[in-house]
């Protein structure tokens, strides 16, 4: 190793390790809160007297605000330093959490959830940047699995934690649980973090127009992707208008980014090929991570009729698999070609999706167990090399902005993935239902046999057998069409990750982690 590279090697002290652990805990809270409400929305809806259209904004407002803050955090981190940005974010997040718990109307809840998401977004990239700035390359096999575990496990266990809290106590504790933890994180960061110094003079040239354009671009994009599938896309006037806002905001954001000295978002990290490829992988991992976290509970609630607690207990398996695989992923990353590790992870994820293509309406915990275990293990085996690939060869001065962009790609992958999944579920469900109804003609002997059996059973119970049998048959058709649309989505996810496995082999091997940071 050259003398210059040795000088770049950061000094690792117990104080810095403690500071990093505190920051990781703050990131866990911020990512957990994306999904912690997902299984408990009916309880919140009842508590606030909200409509079914309004209640979805408890989650949507958080996501929109978070996705705006994540890329902005790079510039704010340079201006304010990691210490002050993280402390302000943690303190504000804690206060917003308390206000969410005390909300009495849906409008109050949406406002505080948006603020909670915005401030939470300031904590997430800071941890990734710190991991690759304050730890020497030799420690990456320990640090990368830790942040990978938090980034993947927090959204996976969110519905479980939320379902348990709202059942055992009340939905208010979904937010109150953040208060003591958030106070501890704020104090810990102020006391321990000393990684960098603020550059307050950057505020003098802050690009307010660029900030507005970024907010319009990402906020409108998140809304279009969230609401488009359920509102028939551009048939909805607001979706169409915000799509135009997204395009104008996007063009303005990129123009300001490439023409100003200190842009709100610095895209120069994409000049590093490893970072560019790693960000693409991060985007696709977002599709897999958030898509599957959405699909499992949706199947269990809509087909199996599970409540939030039962759903949480069933999907907790993936989180356990991630937890136990994290140390293995760290060991493999230091001993194995990262391309081969990516190949294993993508093949594993694709296989777990393929196992679900045999799904029926009777599938329960036992049938979902091994696909979930394989998914959890594969996520960790993918996430560690992607983190190392994307951020491991960047110079320290690029790290804060790059970390924001890297995390943004994962969140955008999740948003795009959920929009595609919802569109597919709707369209394919309608197609399958139409085809099944065509097959259920009065000339179909099996259909008539089933109808007569159901009618006889209902008549024996003193119910109008003929009408009840037709109603039951319609319910079966709808259920079967929904299950078939799930299978279509799982098939597409299988093909997506099989393609990624091939792409992983075609990549150039990343330089050794100890080769210095400036390549």
C-alpha positions in Angstrom: 0.0 0.0 0.0 1.3 3.5 -0.9 2.1 6.1 1.7 -0.8 8.2 0.4 -3.2 5.3 0.8 -1.9 4.7 4.3 -2.5 8.4 5.2 -6.1 8.0 3.9 -6.7 5.0 6.2 -9.0 6.4 9.0 -8.1 5.9 12.6 -10.7 3.7 14.3 -11.4 4.6 18.0 -13.9 3.1 20.5 -15.7 6.5 20.5 -16.2 6.3 16.8 -17.5 2.7 17.0 -20.0 3.8 19.7 -21.1 6.8 17.6 -21.6 4.6 14.6 -23.8 2.1 16.6 -25.9 5.0 17.8 -26.4 6.2 14.2 -27.3 2.7 13.0 -30.0 2.6 15.7 -31.4 6.0 14.4 -31.4 4.7 10.8 -33.3 1.5 12.0 -36.0 3.7 13.5 -36.3 5.8 10.3 -36.6 2.8 8.0 -38.8 0.8 10.4 -41.3 3.6 10.4 -42.0 3.3 6.7 -43.7 -0.1 7.2 -44.6 -0.1 11.0 -48.0 1.4 10.2 -48.8 -0.9 7.2 -50.4 -3.7 9.2 -52.2 -1.3 11.6 -53.9 1.1 9.1 -57.4 -0.2 9.9 -56.9 0.6 13.7 -55.5 4.1 12.8 -58.4 4.7 10.4 -61.0 3.8 13.1 -59.2 5.9 15.7 -59.1 9.0 13.5 -62.4 8.6 11.7 -60.6 8.6 8.3 -61.9 7.4 5.0 -60.3 4.5 3.1 -58.8 7.0 0.6 -57.4 9.2 3.3 -55.8 6.5 5.4 -53.3 5.4 2.7 -51.7 8.9 3.1 -50.4 7.9 6.5 -47.9 5.9 4.6 -47.7 7.9 1.4 -46.9 11.2 3.0 -44.0 9.6 4.9 -42.6 8.1 1.7 -42.9 11.3 -0.3 -41.2 13.5 2.3 -38.4 10.9 2.9 -37.6 10.5 -0.7 -37.1 14.3 -1.0 -34.8 14.5 2.0 -32.5 11.5 1.1 -30.6 13.1 -1.8 -30.7 16.5 -0.1 -28.9 15.1 2.9 -25.6 15.0 1.1 -25.3 18.8 0.8 -26.8 19.3 4.2 -24.3 16.9 5.7 -21.4 18.9 4.2 -23.0 22.2 5.4 -24.0 21.2 8.9 -21.6 18.2 9.5 -22.8 14.7 10.2 -23.1 15.5 13.9 -25.5 18.4 13.7 -27.5 17.0 10.7 -28.1 13.7 12.4 -28.9 15.3 15.8 -31.4 17.7 14.3 -32.9 14.9 12.2 -33.2 12.6 15.2 -34.6 15.2 17.5 -37.2 16.4 14.9 -38.1 12.8 14.1 -38.7 12.1 17.8 -40.9 15.2 18.2 -42.9 14.4 15.0 -43.4 10.8 16.3 -44.9 12.2 19.5 -47.2 14.5 17.5 -48.3 11.6 15.4 -49.4 9.7 18.5 -51.4 12.7 19.8 -53.1 13.4 16.4 -56.9 13.6 16.6 -57.7 14.1 12.9 -56.3 12.5 9.7 -55.0 15.8 8.5 -52.9 16.3 11.6 -51.6 12.7 11.2 -50.6 13.3 7.5 -48.8 16.5 8.4 -46.8 15.0 11.2 -46.1 11.8 9.2 -44.7 13.9 6.4 -42.4 15.8 8.8 -41.4 12.5 10.4 -40.5 11.1 7.0 -38.5 14.2 5.9 -36.4 14.2 9.1 -36.0 10.4 9.1 -34.6 10.7 5.5 -31.8 12.8 6.9 -30.5 9.9 9.1 -30.4 7.1 6.5 -27.7 8.2 4.1 -25.5 9.6 6.9 -25.0 6.0 8.2 -23.9 4.7 4.9 -21.5 7.6 4.4 -20.0 7.2 7.9 -19.6 3.4 7.4 -17.3 4.0 4.3 -15.6 7.1 5.7 -14.6 6.3 9.3 -13.9 2.6 9.0 -10.8 1.2 7.3 -11.3 -1.1 4.4 -10.2 -4.1 6.5 -13.3 -3.6 8.7 -15.8 -3.5 5.8 -16.7 -7.2 6.2 -18.1 -6.3 9.6 -19.6 -2.9 8.9 -21.3 -3.6 5.6 -23.4 -6.5 6.8 -24.5 -4.4 9.8 -25.9 -1.5 7.7 -27.2 -4.1 5.1 -29.1 -5.9 7.8 -30.7 -2.8 9.1 -31.6 -1.5 5.6 -33.3 -4.8 4.7 -34.6 -6.1 8.0 -36.3 -2.9 9.2 -38.9 -2.8 6.5 -39.4 -6.6 6.7 -40.1 -6.7 10.5 -42.0 -3.4 10.4 -45.5 -5.0 9.9 -44.7 -7.5 12.7 -43.7 -4.9 15.2 -46.6 -2.7 14.2 -49.1 -5.5 14.4 -47.9 -6.5 17.8 -47.9 -3.0 19.3 -51.4 -2.1 18.0 -52.8 -5.4 19.2 -51.1 -5.5 22.6 -51.5 -1.8 23.5 -52.9 0.6 20.9 -51.9 2.2 17.6 -50.5 5.3 19.4 -47.6 3.2 20.5 -46.5 2.7 16.9 -45.2 6.3 17.3 -44.6 6.6 21.0 -42.1 3.8 20.9 -39.8 6.2 19.0 -39.7 8.8 21.7 -37.3 7.4 24.3 -35.2 5.8 21.6 -35.1 9.0 19.6 -34.0 11.1 22.7 -31.2 8.6 23.4 -30.0 8.7 19.7 -30.0 12.6 19.8 -28.0 12.8 23.0 -25.6 10.0 21.8 -24.9 11.6 18.5 -24.2 15.0 20.1 -21.9 13.4 22.6 -20.0 11.0 20.4 -20.0 12.0 16.7 -16.9 13.9 15.6 -16.3 12.7 12.0 -16.2 16.0 10.3 -16.6 19.8 10.6 -19.5 21.9 9.3 -19.0 24.2 6.3 -21.5 26.9 7.1 -20.4 29.1 4.2 -22.1 26.7 1.8 -25.4 28.2 3.0 -24.5 31.4 1.2 -24.7 29.7 -2.2 -27.5 27.4 -1.4 -29.6 26.6 -4.5 -33.2 27.3 -3.4 -34.6 26.9 -6.9 -32.8 23.6 -7.2 -34.3 22.5 -3.9 -37.8 23.4 -5.1 -37.3 21.6 -8.4 -36.0 18.5 -6.5 -39.1 18.5 -4.2 -41.4 18.8 -7.2 -39.6 16.1 -9.1 -39.3 13.5 -6.4 -42.5 14.4 -4.6 -44.6 14.3 -7.7 -42.9 11.1 -8.9 -43.7 9.3 -5.6 -47.3 10.5 -5.7 -47.8 9.3 -9.4 -46.2 5.9 -8.6 -48.3 5.5 -5.4 -51.7 6.7 -6.6 -51.4 5.9 -10.4 -52.2 2.2 -10.2 -55.4 2.6 -8.2 -56.7 5.6 -10.2 -56.2 4.3 -13.7 -53.0 6.4 -14.2 -53.6 9.5 -16.4 -57.4 9.1 -16.3 -57.0 10.7 -12.9 -56.6 14.5 -13.3 -54.3 15.0 -10.3 -52.0 12.1 -11.4 -51.8 13.6 -14.9 -51.0 17.1 -13.6 -48.4 15.8 -11.2 -46.8 13.8 -14.0 -46.2 17.1 -15.8 -44.8 18.7 -12.6 -42.5 15.7 -12.2 -41.1 16.1 -15.8 -40.6 19.9 -15.4 -39.1 19.4 -11.9 -36.8 16.6 -13.2 -35.5 18.7 -16.1 -34.9 21.7 -13.8 -33.2 19.5 -11.2 -30.7 18.0 -13.6 -30.1 21.4 -15.3 -29.2 23.0 -12.0 -27.1 20.0 -10.9 -24.9 20.3 -13.9 -24.6 24.1 -14.2 -24.0 25.2 -10.5 -20.9 25.0 -8.4 -22.6 23.7 -5.3 -25.8 21.9 -6.5 -28.5 20.5 -4.2 -27.7 17.1 -5.7 -24.2 16.2 -6.9 -24.4 13.5 -9.6 -20.7 13.3 -10.2 -20.4 10.0 -8.3 -22.1 8.3 -11.3 -18.9 8.9 -13.1 -17.5 6.0 -11.0 -18.6 2.9 -12.9 -18.7 0.7 -9.8 -21.1 3.3 -8.1 -23.3 3.5 -11.3 -23.6 -0.3 -11.6 -24.1 -0.7 -7.8 -26.9 2.0 -7.9 -28.7 0.0 -10.6 -28.5 -3.1 -8.5 -29.7 -1.1 -5.5 -32.7 0.1 -7.6 -33.6 -3.5 -8.5 -33.1 -4.7 -4.9 -35.6 -2.0 -3.8 -38.1 -3.7 -6.2 -37.5 -7.1 -4.6 -37.3 -5.8 -1.0 -40.3 -3.6 -0.9 -42.3 -5.6 -3.4 -42.1 -8.9 -1.4 -42.6 -7.0 1.9 -45.9 -5.8 0.3 -47.0 -9.0 -1.4 -46.8 -11.4 1.5 -49.1 -9.4 3.8 -51.4 -8.6 0.9 -51.8 -12.3 0.1 -52.3 -13.3 3.8 -54.9 -10.6 4.4 -56.9 -10.7 1.2 -56.8 -14.5 0.5 -56.3 -16.0 3.9 -58.2 -13.4 5.9 -55.3 -12.9 8.5 -55.4 -9.9 10.8 -52.3 -7.7 11.4 -50.9 -9.7 14.2 -51.2 -13.1 12.4 -49.7 -11.5 9.3 -46.8 -10.1 11.3 -46.1 -13.5 12.9 -46.0 -15.2 9.5 -43.7 -12.7 7.7 -41.3 -12.5 10.6 -39.4 -15.5 9.2 -37.7 -13.4 6.6 -36.3 -11.0 9.2 -34.9 -13.9 11.3 -33.3 -15.4 8.2 -31.6 -12.0 7.5 -30.4 -11.7 11.0 -28.7 -15.1 11.1 -27.3 -14.7 7.6 -25.6 -11.3 8.2 -22.4 -12.7 9.8 -22.1 -15.2 7.0 -22.5 -12.5 4.4 -19.7 -10.5 6.1 -17.3 -13.5 6.1 -18.1 -14.3 2.4 -17.5 -10.7 1.3 -13.9 -10.8 2.6 -13.1 -14.3 1.1 -15.1 -14.5 -2.1 -15.3 -12.8 -5.5 -18.1 -10.2 -5.0 -19.5 -11.1 -8.5 -20.0 -14.7 -7.4 -21.6 -13.6 -4.2 -24.0 -11.4 -6.1 -24.8 -14.3 -8.4 -25.6 -16.5 -5.4 -27.8 -13.9 -3.9 -29.7 -13.1 -7.1 -30.2 -16.8 -7.9 -31.5 -17.4 -4.4 -33.9 -14.5 -4.6 -35.1 -15.7 -8.0 -35.6 -19.2 -6.7 -37.6 -18.0 -3.7 -39.9 -16.1 -6.1 -40.1 -19.2 -8.4 -41.2 -21.3 -5.4 -44.2 -19.1 -5.0 -45.4 -19.6 -8.6 -47.1 -22.9 -7.3 -49.2 -20.9 -4.9 -52.8 -21.8 -4.1 -55.5 -20.1 -2.0 -54.8 -22.7 0.8 -51.1 -21.7 1.3 -50.3 -21.0 4.9 -47.3 -20.5 7.2 -45.7 -23.9 6.3 -45.9 -23.4 2.5 -44.5 -19.8 2.8 -41.7 -20.8 5.2 -38.9 -21.9 2.9 -39.5 -19.2 0.2 -39.3 -16.6 3.0 -36.1 -18.1 4.6 -34.4 -18.2 1.1 -35.5 -14.7 0.4 -34.1 -13.4 3.7 -30.8 -15.1 3.2 -30.5 -14.0 -0.4 -31.2 -10.3 0.5 -28.3 -10.2 2.9 -26.0 -12.1 0.5 -26.9 -9.5 -2.2 -26.9 -6.4 -0.1 -23.3 -6.6 1.3 -21.5 -6.9 -2.1 -23.8 -4.2 -3.6 -22.9 -1.8 -0.7 -19.2 -2.5 -1.1 -19.3 -2.3 -4.9 -21.2 1.0 -4.9 -19.5 2.9 -2.1 -16.3 1.1 -1.5 -14.1 2.8 -4.1 -15.4 6.4 -3.8 -13.2 9.2 -2.4 -14.3 10.5 1.0 -15.4 13.9 -0.4 -17.9 12.2 -2.7 -19.3 9.9 0.0 -22.1 12.0 1.5 -23.8 12.9 -1.8 -23.2 9.4 -3.2 -24.7 7.8 -0.2 -27.9 9.9 -0.6 -28.2 8.9 -4.2 -27.5 5.2 -3.5 -30.3 5.1 -0.9 -32.6 7.1 -3.1 -32.2 4.5 -5.9 -33.3 1.7 -3.5 -36.4 3.7 -2.4 -37.2 4.6 -6.0 -36.9 1.0 -6.9 -39.4 0.2 -4.2 -41.8 2.9 -5.5 -41.5 1.8 -9.1 -41.8 -1.9 -8.1 -45.0 -1.3 -6.0 -46.6 0.7 -8.9 -45.9 -2.1 -11.4 -47.0 -4.8 -9.0 -50.3 -3.0 -8.2 -50.9 -2.4 -11.9 -50.2 -6.0 -12.7 -52.4 -7.3 -9.9 -55.3 -5.2 -11.1 -55.0 -5.9 -14.8 -54.0 -9.6 -14.6 -56.7 -10.2 -12.0 -59.4 -8.7 -14.2 -58.1 -10.8 -17.2 -58.0 -14.0 -15.2 -61.5 -13.4 -13.8 -62.9 -12.8 -17.3 -61.3 -16.1 -18.6 -62.5 -18.1 -15.6 -66.1 -16.7 -16.1 -66.0 -17.7 -19.7 -65.1 -21.3 -18.7 -67.9 -21.4 -16.2 -70.8 -21.7 -18.7 -74.0 -23.7 -18.1 -72.6 -26.3 -20.5 -69.6 -27.0 -18.2 -70.5 -30.3 -16.4 -67.8 -29.7 -13.6 -69.1 -26.2 -12.9 -72.7 -27.5 -12.7 -71.6 -30.3 -10.4 -69.9 -27.8 -8.0 -72.9 -25.5 -8.1 -75.3 -28.3 -7.3 -73.2 -29.5 -4.4 -73.0 -26.0 -2.9 -76.7 -25.4 -3.4 -77.5 -28.7 -1.7 -75.3 -27.8 1.3 -76.8 -24.3 1.6 -80.4 -25.6 1.3 -79.7 -28.1 4.1 -78.8 -25.1 6.2 -82.1 -23.4 5.5 -80.6 -20.8 3.0 -81.6 -20.0 -0.6 -79.4 -22.7 -2.2 -79.4 -21.5 -5.8 -78.7 -17.8 -5.1 -76.1 -18.7 -2.4 -74.3 -21.2 -4.6 -74.0 -18.6 -7.4 -72.6 -16.1 -4.9 -70.1 -18.6 -3.5 -69.0 -19.5 -7.1 -68.4 -15.8 -7.9 -66.3 -15.5 -4.7 -64.3 -18.5 -5.7 -63.7 -17.1 -9.2 -62.5 -13.7 -7.7 -60.2 -15.4 -5.2 -58.7 -17.7 -7.9 -58.2 -14.8 -10.3 -56.4 -12.9 -7.5 -54.1 -15.9 -6.7 -53.3 -16.3 -10.4 -52.4 -12.6 -10.6 -50.0 -13.1 -7.6 -48.4 -16.0 -9.5 -47.9 -13.7 -12.6 -46.1 -11.2 -10.4 -43.9 -13.9 -8.8 -43.0 -15.2 -12.3 -41.9 -11.7 -13.4 -39.8 -11.3 -10.3 -38.2 -14.6 -10.9 -37.2 -13.5 -14.5 -36.0 -10.2 -13.2 -33.6 -11.7 -10.7 -32.5 -14.4 -13.2 -31.5 -11.6 -15.5 -29.6 -9.9 -12.7 -27.7 -13.0 -12.0 -26.4 -13.1 -15.6 -25.5 -9.4 -15.4 -23.5 -10.0 -12.2 -21.3 -12.4 -14.1 -20.8 -9.9 -16.9 -19.5 -7.2 -14.5 -15.8 -6.3 -14.1 -14.5 -7.4 -10.7 -14.3 -4.4 -8.3 -10.8 -3.3 -7.2 -9.6 -4.6 -3.9 -11.1 -2.7 -1.0 -7.7 -1.7 0.3 -6.6 -0.2 -2.9 -7.4 3.3 -1.8 -10.4 5.5 -2.1 -9.9 7.6 -5.1 -10.5 5.3 -8.0 
